[in-house]
Amino acid sequence: MTAVEIGSIASSTFLAGGWIVNILTVKSQRKKALAEAKKSNAEAEGAEIDNATKIVNMWEQLMNKKSATDDDQITALNNRILDLENLVKSFQKTVEKFTKALTKAKECPGVENCIILRELKDKES
């Protein structure tokens, strides 16, 4: 073999080996880039899940506050209703007393001269 042939074989082997190294390097870089992309996607999905969880928690807190406020308002309204029912009952008792008193007043001996009955008759007319 001549020096030229040996050089040619050596350079071919060297260049061929470089080409293989290049292919292997490109493949590993591609795998690395894909892994980094997957990692970025996973991180983005994780961030989206975290944000969604935060939003759900905020809505839950808002609904709990709203529910507590509603409960307080309902309690206040129920108490007001009870107060009004008691007031109506009190008025009913008062009206019943006056009705009984006026019924009895009509049977009194001086009914013709009763100022209260006369005033009530005047207001009815």
PyMOL commands that set and color helices and strands:
alter all, ss='L'
color gray80, all
select helices_A, chain A and resi 3-105+111-113+115-124
alter helices_A, ss='H'
color red, helices_A
deselect
rebuild
show_as cartoon
